[in-house]
């Protein structure tokens, strides 16, 4: 085995692992869903859309790189230089997973903001722009 082939395989494995980790989505780890709790307490959930926005950025980036990899795989290059069909498929899977995580995160943060707003409409929550 040629040393360059071993390095290429290691890079490909590292890249695949990084994509798999990123595809899990920030929302999966950082967005806390609205759960049932006593009505006399402020809802404890995530209102910030930072994690879903990060998921959208990851999904968009994966989509663009997947398109570029697909173009290269279908292009008119010498067959030894083509990335093969697995790379566009990996990017596509990462884009779908991150997009689904973004959708779920945006839905949950919206539900949380609605719950906090309705809870605060009945009580004095203090400053409306205070971060929670």
RABEL-V323272 format. One record per residue. N is the residue number from 1. NEAR is the number of other ideal C-beta (glycine too) atoms within 8 Angstrom. Layout:
N|NEAR, N|NEAR
//
This chain:
1|4, 2|5, 3|6, 4|6, 5|8, 6|9, 7|8, 8|8, 9|8, 10|8, 11|8, 12|8, 13|8, 14|8, 15|8, 16|9, 17|8, 18|8, 19|12, 20|9, 21|7, 22|10, 23|12, 24|9, 25|16, 26|14, 27|15, 28|10, 29|8, 30|9, 31|14, 32|6, 33|8, 34|8, 35|6, 36|2, 37|7, 38|4, 39|4, 40|3, 41|7, 42|8, 43|10, 44|7, 45|14, 46|10, 47|8, 48|7, 49|8, 50|8, 51|15, 52|16, 53|9, 54|9, 55|16, 56|11, 57|8, 58|14, 59|14, 60|9, 61|8, 62|16, 63|11, 64|8, 65|9, 66|15, 67|9, 68|8, 69|12, 70|9, 71|8, 72|10, 73|12, 74|5, 75|7, 76|2, 77|7, 78|5, 79|5, 80|4, 81|5, 82|10, 83|8, 84|6, 85|6, 86|7, 87|11, 88|13, 89|8, 90|11, 91|14, 92|11, 93|9, 94|16, 95|13, 96|9, 97|11, 98|16, 99|11, 100|9, 101|15, 102|15, 103|9, 104|12, 105|17, 106|11, 107|8, 108|14, 109|15, 110|8, 111|11, 112|14, 113|9, 114|8, 115|11, 116|14, 117|8, 118|8, 119|11, 120|11, 121|6, 122|5, 123|6, 124|4, 125|10, 126|5, 127|5, 128|6, 129|4, 130|7, 131|4, 132|5
//
